[in-house]
Amino acid sequence: MKYIKNEVKIKELFNKIAINYDNNNNIISFGLHNFIKKNAIKRLKIRQNTLILDICTGTGDIINYILNNNQPRKVIGVDFSSEMLKLARKRFKNKKYVKFINSNANNLPFCNNTFDYITISFGFRNIKHKIKTLKEINRILKLNGKLMHLDFGKSNKFMNIIFEFIVNFILKIFYKKSSPYKYLLKSRKDFYSPDELIKLFKNKGFSLEKRVDYLFGIISLQIYKKSS
Ligand SMILES: C[S@@+](CC[C@H](N)C(=O)[O-])C[C@H]1O[C@@H](n2cnc3c(N)ncnc32)[C@H](O)[C@@H]1O
């Protein structure tokens, strides 16, 4: 994972793009990320009155979908970008049972076996200390609790070319020469494939319950159960 040299730089990047993050996601994905996130949460089948943690929450997009059709007891979002969290807090200011905490994902301020569900969407790819983070997730998730992981997958060459063409085209229009989103393309290329992720997660005590590939594999959802 050569591209993640410095956590401070990653944090700076997300602080910088926070204000346009949601709009840019809509533009780059033609709004499709909304459908995919909604569908992913539906597949998690969240029970009522449960405790849910969204890691790398950003502006709280995933929490938005969690609240759409479910009645959890409490939802907590964590992120290390203060600018992202500012927007997330504003978005959910009327929901007393939604809280946000500024924390690195690799050192989470929660007791062992706390959460019924943990979600991480387009976040794990950006985390520098992935193994440490997985150990943390395993520590704070209840036994048999569910982990939802959503991110770029590995599509075929043709879909890759189309995806990169569209993203580059849009970025040129919006950002001219230099774009913080160039990082997105690099990080996507260098990220684990879904098959590699499933092996890695299995090694850390999570068994795969469900895998769904969206857009011919450009995006991949995996739902795991904490088995040990
Ligand atoms: C691409 S955004 C994803 C936001 C949201 N989950 C979504 O699906 O739209 C990635 C987020 O991960 C956060 N992040 C990256 N590394 C992190 C770390 N080590 N600890 C906490 N947050 C981190 C960034 O600040 C950023 O807000």
Ligand as a Chemical Component Dictionary entry (heavy atoms), coordinates in Angstrom:
data_LIG
# 
_chem_comp.id                   LIG 
_chem_comp.type                 NON-POLYMER 
_chem_comp.pdbx_formal_charge   0 
_chem_comp.three_letter_code    LIG 
# 
loop_
_chem_comp_atom.comp_id 
_chem_comp_atom.atom_id 
_chem_comp_atom.alt_atom_id 
_chem_comp_atom.type_symbol 
_chem_comp_atom.charge 
_chem_comp_atom.model_Cartn_x 
_chem_comp_atom.model_Cartn_y 
_chem_comp_atom.model_Cartn_z 
_chem_comp_atom.pdbx_ordinal 
LIG C1  C1  C 0  -14.034 8.275  1.345  1  
LIG S1  S1  S 1  -14.558 8.816  2.925  2  
LIG C2  C2  C 0  -15.924 7.749  3.243  3  
LIG C3  C3  C 0  -17.088 8.451  3.922  4  
LIG C4  C4  C 0  -18.363 7.643  4.064  5  
LIG N1  N1  N 0  -18.164 6.459  4.853  6  
LIG C5  C5  C 0  -18.961 7.281  2.725  7  
LIG O1  O1  O 0  -19.212 6.089  2.480  8  
LIG O2  O2  O -1 -19.241 8.174  1.930  9  
LIG C6  C6  C 0  -13.290 8.119  3.942  10 
LIG C7  C7  C 0  -13.275 8.682  5.349  11 
LIG O3  O3  O 0  -12.347 7.899  6.112  12 
LIG C8  C8  C 0  -11.717 8.753  7.045  13 
LIG N2  N2  N 0  -10.484 8.083  7.508  14 
LIG C9  C9  C 0  -9.426  7.665  6.766  15 
LIG N3  N3  N 0  -8.510  7.064  7.531  16 
LIG C10 C10 C 0  -8.999  7.095  8.804  17 
LIG C11 C11 C 0  -8.510  6.627  10.043 18 
LIG N4  N4  N 0  -7.327  5.987  10.142 19 
LIG N5  N5  N 0  -9.262  6.811  11.148 20 
LIG C12 C12 C 0  -10.464 7.463  11.064 21 
LIG N6  N6  N 0  -10.990 7.941  9.907  22 
LIG C13 C13 C 0  -10.255 7.752  8.792  23 
LIG C14 C14 C 0  -11.510 10.044 6.285  24 
LIG O4  O4  O 0  -11.331 11.145 7.119  25 
LIG C15 C15 C 0  -12.800 10.126 5.457  26 
LIG O5  O5  O 0  -13.781 10.912 6.080  27 
# 
loop_
_chem_comp_bond.comp_id 
_chem_comp_bond.atom_id_1 
_chem_comp_bond.atom_id_2 
_chem_comp_bond.value_order 
_chem_comp_bond.pdbx_ordinal 
LIG C1  S1  SING 1  
LIG S1  C2  SING 2  
LIG S1  C6  SING 3  
LIG C2  C3  SING 4  
LIG C3  C4  SING 5  
LIG C4  N1  SING 6  
LIG C4  C5  SING 7  
LIG C5  O1  DOUB 8  
LIG C5  O2  SING 9  
LIG C6  C7  SING 10 
LIG C7  O3  SING 11 
LIG C7  C15 SING 12 
LIG O3  C8  SING 13 
LIG C8  N2  SING 14 
LIG C8  C14 SING 15 
LIG N2  C9  SING 16 
LIG N2  C13 SING 17 
LIG C9  N3  DOUB 18 
LIG N3  C10 SING 19 
LIG C10 C11 SING 20 
LIG C10 C13 DOUB 21 
LIG C11 N4  SING 22 
LIG C11 N5  DOUB 23 
LIG N5  C12 SING 24 
LIG C12 N6  DOUB 25 
LIG N6  C13 SING 26 
LIG C14 O4  SING 27 
LIG C14 C15 SING 28 
LIG C15 O5  SING 29 
# 
